[in-house]
């Protein structure tokens, strides 16, 4: 149980880093943290789910495997902007194509996710 609590806290930390670093995703880390806390610390799980910013996203995913329209738009726009920024910085067609190829799977995954009922 202590190990799950430590892993959950580590993933919360990674999720918080993901808020400020565009390379790291936030939500998957927080979903892992919520799963760890569900098994190890109901108090920490309640605290995470009560968070004004991240709680609704985690609940939507746990209950219906869906995301809000706003979250979907932000995620997809961030991916597109990341590809454009990478293309600008890399100035290489091959590397830009690689970034595009690596981003296409997650883009399709997010684009196909159902919208939450609160949208």
N, C-alpha and C positions, 0 to 999 in steps of 0.2 A: 504494500500500500504506500509506503514512503517513497519507493522508487517511482510509482505512477504520479505521486504528488510532485516530485522533483521534475519529472519529465513534463508534466503539465505546466509548471512554472517556467521551465525552459522554453516551451512552445509559446507561452504568453509573451515572453521576452522577444522571441523571434517575430511574433506577430506585431508587436509594438515597433520593432525595427522596420518591419515591412510597411508601416504607415509612412515612414520618412524616406525609405530607400526603394526606388521604383523596381529594383531587381527582385526584391523579396515580396512574395504574396502575403497578404495579411490573413485573409479568411481561412485558408487551409490550416495554417498554424493554430488559429484559435479553435477550429473544429477539433483538432487533435487534442488540444488542451482541455476542451469541454469533455471529450470522451475520457481522458485520463482522470479528470476531476469527478466524473460520474461514478467511477469505480473506487476513487480514493478519498475524496473530500467533498461531500455534499455542500458544505459551506462555501468552498471556493467555486464550485459549480454554480451555486445560486448567485454568488457575487459576479461571476462572468456573465451569466444570463441577465442579470439586472443592469449591466452596463448599458447606458443610453445609446451609445453608438454601435456596439458590436452585438449586444444581446438579441435584438430582433433578427439580425442576419443569421446568427447561430440557431435560434429557434425555428426560423423558416426552413433552414436546411435540415435540422433534425426531424421536424414534423412532416415536411412534404417534399424534401429535396428540391426546393425552389429558391429563387432569389428575387429581390425587388427589381422593378424596372430601373430605378435609379442606380442600383448596384450593377446591374447588367450593362447599362450605358457607360458608367464610369469604367468598368473593367474592359469593355471592348474598345472604348476610346483610348484608354491608357495603352492597350496593346498596339493599336494603330500608331499612336504617337511614338511609342518606343521603337517601332520598326522605322518610322521616318527619321527619328533622332539617330538611330544606329546607322542608317544609310548615309546621313549627313556626316557623321563622325568617321565612319569606316572608309568612305569613298572608294569602295571596292564592290563591284557587282557580285562577285562570288561570295564575299562575306555577307553582303546584304541579302542575297538569295538564301544563304544558310540561316540567317536570323529569321527571315520570312518563313522558311520551311519549319524551323523549330517552333514558331509562334502559331502556325496554322492549326495544329491539333488543339491546343488550349483555346484558341479563338472559336473554333467550331463547337467545342465542348460547352463553353460559356454561352454562345449564341443559341444553342439548342436547349438550354435549361429552361424549365417552365417558370413562369412568373408567379410570385407569391400572391395570395389572395388580397393582401393589404395594398397591392400596387394600384 
